[in-house]
């Protein structure tokens, strides 16, 4: 998968045409300013039309994009003194989950997130961001450590779902996810969840229980993939685009349902166009929410978290 999606091809072609004309004008010392300005205006209009009216399926594609920044990309920019910790103290270390400690503007935090790869070799190492039980147990170990030392927890969610292979099931995949849900609901320290790409099923929820939940503008969050839903409903995985349209998996949908609290803006075209802009948005949100959450006593913190979770799916 490259960094150009189908609906972006006209944009890429026009950008390349503009570059060719710029190089031609420079090499031949001729002025093509009028022609270039017309093309640049046309390019901006095409971009606005393409990126401000994205369909749910196009957002699914953006969320899955190979070039989309990962958990470690954000950690590098937000928590420069990050120290990664490894292992679940039971079976091994799962590279699909990264976690550790660091500080944000002097505030000690524990950070945990799904980690995808940047190329095929790294994706194989990271199992495409699909964690095994030891990954979720590592995450829980670090969360319990954070509670002990009164550190707020920040989680980055970006996974197609938990790994469903034979070995993962033999080592208790379902139990590991369920235990995380149970323990996170009662952790006596603030938790902020950030969906940065795919928020897929129980694999996402195992890092997704928190006091504040936000999503990047072009991320998705759902109980199943569009391909999975279309396979169940219509016995045809090729109808994934149709499934995405009815799943209500976009950030805007989930904000309207009050499943999340905030949408963090992405630049036109997606976060890969300007990761520093998005990283600043995440950092600002975290720095705004953590002090407010730290002011709450444990009972109030847990009661508010409980009430938040209980309201999911409540309809009148």
N, C-alpha and C positions, 0 to 999 in steps of 0.2 A: 504494500500500500504506500503510495507516495503522498505528498502534502497537497495535492490538488484534487479536489472533489469534482464530480461531474458538473455541478451547477456553476463551478468557478472557472470552467474552461474558457468562456468568452472573455472573462476578466483577465486571465493569464495571457490570452492571445493579444488583447489590446495593450496590455502592459509591455509585452515583448515588442509590439509594433512601435510603441512610443520610444522605447530604448533604441531600436534600430534607427529611427529618424533622428534622435538626439546624436547618436554616433555618426550618422551620415553628415549632419549639419556641422559637427565639430571637425570631422576629417576633411570636408570639402570647403570649410570656412564660408558657409552660406547660412542665411537666416531663415529658419522655418518656424519662428516663434508663433506666428498666427495659426499655422496648421497644428502645431503641438498643443497650443492652448485649447483649440477646439477638441482635440482628442483627449486631453486631460479632463476637460469638463464632461465629455461623454463618459469617460472612465468613472468619474465620481458618481455620476447619475446611475450608471449600471451597478456600481457597488452598493449604493443606497437601496436600489430596487431589489438587489439580490439578497443582501444581508439583513435588511430590516423587515423582510417578509418571509423568513425561513419557515418551512413546514416542519412539523414534528420529526418527520423522517430525515430531513436535512440536518436537524439538530442532533439526531442520533448519529449521523455520519460524522459531524463535527466533534461530538463527544468521544468517538472512537478513533479519531484521526491519529495516525502514527506520530505526527509531529507535535501533538498536543503535549504541553508541559506536564511533568509528573510530580509526585509528592516531593522528591528530592530537589527538583528545580525550585519549588517554592520555599522549601526549608533553607536552601542555600541563600536565598534573598531575604528571608524574614528572620531566620535564626542562624546567624553566621558562626556562632560558637557551638553549634549542634554536635553532640557526642552520641554516636549510634551505639545501642546496646543490642546484644544478640542472644538468641536461644530461649527456649521455653522451660528449661530445667527438667524436662521430661523425656523428650525424644530428639529434638534437633533444632536447627535454625531454618526458618522459612524465608527465603529471599523475596517472596511476594508481599511480605509485610515488613516495613522498616519502622523502627521506633527508637527513641532516645530522649535525651534531656538537653536543655539549652535555655537561653533567656531571650525575651523580647523586650527591648528597652528596659532592661534591668529586672524584669519579672521572670522568675524561674518557671518553666513549663515542661510538661512531658508531651512529646509529639509522636503520633503514630499514624501510619497511613499505608494504603495499598500502593505497591510500586510496580508499574509496568516497565518494559524495556524500550529502548530507543531504536533497536534493530532486531533482526531475527535471533541473533546469538544471545543478546541480553534478554529478549522476551522468553526464550527457552529457559534461561537461568531464573527469571522471575515468574515463570509459569504464566505469563501473560496477565499478571496481576490477580490470578485466582489462587487464593490461599488454601493451604492444607490445615488440618487441626492444630498443628504445632505453631502455625502463624497466629491463629486466634488465641492460643494459650500464651504465646509470647506477648501479644498485645495486652491480655488480661494481667499478666505478671507486671508489666510496666504500669498499667492503670492502678493496680493495688499499691505499687511502690509510690506512685504519685499521690495517692490518698494518704499514705503513711507520712509523707514529707510535705503534705499540704500544697502540692503543686497543681495548678489548673491543667487540664488535659485538652489538647487540640488534636482532632482526628481529620485526616484527609481521606475522603472516600473516592475510589476510582477502580472499580472492578466489574467485569461482566457477571460475576457471581462466585461463590465458593467452588473450589475444585471438587468434582463429583467422581473422581477415579476410585478404583477398588481400594487402593492403599489408604486414601483419605477416609473412606467409609469404614474400613477396618480399624482405623485409629480413632474413630469417634467424631466424625465431622459434625453431625447433627448436635451431639452433646456439647461440643466445644462452642458452637454458635449460640446454642440455648443458654449456656452458662454465662457467656459474655452479655447477652441481653439481660439476664437476671442480675448479674453483678453490677453492670453499668447503671441500671435503674436505681441502685442504692449507694453508689459511690459518694462519699461525703467530700467531694471536691468538684469545682465547676468543670463542665465538659462543653466544648464547642465543636460541632461537626461541620465540615466544609466539603460539599460534593464538588469535585473539580473536573470530573469527566463522566464516567458511567457509575451510576448507583444501582447495582444489579442484585435484587433479591436478598436472601439471607446473608450472602457474602458481604453485602454493603451494610446491612442492619447490624452485623456483629461489631461494627465500629460506628454505628449511626445513632445510638441513644445519647441524647445530650440535653443541656439546658437551652442552648441556642443552636439552630440548624440553618445554614445558608447554602446557597448553590451559586455556582458561576452561571452566567447568563445562558450559555449554550451547553450546559451539562444536562443530564437526564437522571431520573430516579424512578424505579418501578419494581414491581414484585416479580417480574419476569421479562425476558427480552422480547422484542416484537416478533422475532422469528419463532420463539417458543410459544407465544400466544397464538400466532397464526397456525402453527402446527396443531395445537390443541383444538382451536375453534373450527378451523377449516381444513385440517389435515394437509396443509400446504404452506411450507415455510417461505415460499416465494411471495406470499401475500403480506410480508412483514411491513411494507410501507402502509398498507391499509390498516394493519393492527396498530402501528404507531399513531395513526390519526385518532384512534378511539381510546388510547390508553391513558391520556392525561399525564404524560411523563415529563413534560417540560417544566422549567423553573417557574414560569408564569402560572401554569396550572396548579402546581403544588403550593405556591404562595397564596393563590385564591382559596385553596382548601385549608390553609393555615397549617399545612404539614411542615413548611419551612417558615423562617422568620425574615429572611432577607435574600435579595438577589444581588450578587456582586457583578457589576458591569464588565463586559469584555469589549475590547476595541472592535471596530468594524472589520469583519472577516474572521474573528476568533482570537482566542487568547494567544495563539502562536505568533500573531502579528506583533504583539507587544506584551511580553510576559511581565516586565517590570511594572507596567501600569496596573495589571491585575494583582500582582504580588503586593503592591502598595494598598490596593483596595482591601485585600484580605487582612493585611497588617493593621490598617486603620480600624476595620471592623472588630478584630480581636482585641485591640487596645481599648476600644470603646466599651466592649462587653465584659471583659475580665474584671476590671475594678468594681463594676456594679454587682457581679456575681459573688465576688469575694466579700462584699459587705453583708451578704445574707448568712444567717446562722444555718447550721446543718439541717435542722427541721424544716425551715422555710425553703431552703434550696431543694430538698427532696420532695416536699409537698408540691412545689411549683413544677418540678420535673414530672411527677406522677400525674398531675392534672393535665399537663401538656400532652403526655402520651395517651391518656384516657380519652382525650377529645378527638383523636384521629379517627376518621370514619364515622363521626357522629353527624347524623342528618336529622333535620326536623321536617 
